[in-house]
Amino acid sequence: MIRYHTVLFDLDGTLLDHFGAIHASHAYTLKQLGLPAPTMAQVHRAVGGGFEVAVKRMLGPENEHLLTRALEIYREAWSKNMFNGVTLLPGARGLLEALKAQNVSCGVFTNKHGPSARDVCQHLGVMPLLDGVFGAFDTPWLKPDPEFAAHALAELKATAKTTCLIGDSPYDVEAAINGGFVCYGVTTGTHNTDQLRAAGAAGVYDDLIELAKAAFGIELPTEA
């Protein structure tokens, strides 16, 4: 069933669960500024546009004057928390392995800080399964900028016609549409089925195991 030569994956909420470390870093940042710690739900709503956008959202417009200091504190906290509790989501490793076995090129396409994205993929042992990791500060662009999608495709020597993106947010869907390729959604991250369908996802699934079967015809063990 696989009709794609290239599959791009969002990272947080799609391939891995990094929200424990993200929440801890935001909580530390706000505490240092004398502000109340955010809930996990608030962090979920804030992420997706890159950490600078998330920090700004956490502060709120009434505290924007603290943004420069908040970003400094967050970077310090992130360097300490980055690997705490991070895990691959069900089906992530199995799907990457199955696609690689069928000579499908796989890449990470994320608004997470590029060096951090590569570090965490290395930490989780999936770098050998990836042909590229493209993140924030690797280029001047972020999702959903079409230039970012074009850059990833060029680096992977891929074409939009034979590429799809798997993600968990409207940022991912919009990035795929802007890049001229299909996006499949999973609800393991920040948005639900209705939100992803409304954004234009070609299909939405509970997790990567369900997506693998429906979109690629790949049967994965329940706890792959």
Residue, then its C-alpha position, 0 to 999 in steps of 0.5 A: m500500500i505504500r505509495y510515498h517515497t518520503v515520509l516526514f514526521d512532526l516530533d513532539g506529540t507525534l513521534l515522541d512524548h516530550f511534554g513532561a520536560i517541556h512543562a517542567s521548563h515552562a514551570y521553572t521559567l514562570k516561577q523564576l519570574g514570580l508567575p504561577a506555574p502553567t498547567m499541562a493543558q496550558v502548555h499543550r495550547a501554547v506549543g507548536g510554533g516554536f519555543e519562543v512563541a510558546v514562552k510568549r504565550m505562557l507570559g501573556p500580553e501583560n508580561e511581554h516586557l519579560l520576554t527576553r529574560a524569560l527566553e534566557i531562563y527557559r533555555e537554561a531550564w531546557s538544557k537541564n530538563m531535555f531528556n527527563g521522561v522523554t519517550l517514543l510514542p507507541g508505534a514510532r520505532g516500529l513504523l520508522e523501521a518498517l518504512k526504512a525496510q521498504n526503502v522509504s526516506c524518513g525525516v523529522f520536520t519540526n518547529k522544535h529547536g533543531p539541535s535539540a531535536r537531533d539530540v533527543c532523536q539520538h538519545l532515543g536511538v532513532m537517528p539511524l532510521l532518519d534521513g534528515v532532521f529539520g528544525a527551528f534555527d536550521t533555516p530562517w523558516l518554521k512550519p507552516d512556511p512553504e520555504f521550510a517544506a521546500h527546504a526539507l524536500a530539497e535536502l531529502k531529494a524528494t518531490a511533493k507528489t510522493t511525500c506525506l507528513i504525519g503530525d498532531s497539530p494544524y501547524d502540520v496540516e497547514a505546512a503540508i498544504n503549503g508544501g503541496f503534499v498530504c498530511y495525516g494526523v494523530t491525536t497523541g499530541t495537542h489537537n483532537t480529531d475534529q480540529l485536525r479534520a477541520a484543518g484539512a488532514a487527509g486522515v486522522y488516527d488515534d495513534l501511529i499504530e492505527l495510522a500505519k495500518a490505515a495509511f501504509g498497510i503496515e501491521l505493527p504490534t500493539e506496543a510497537 
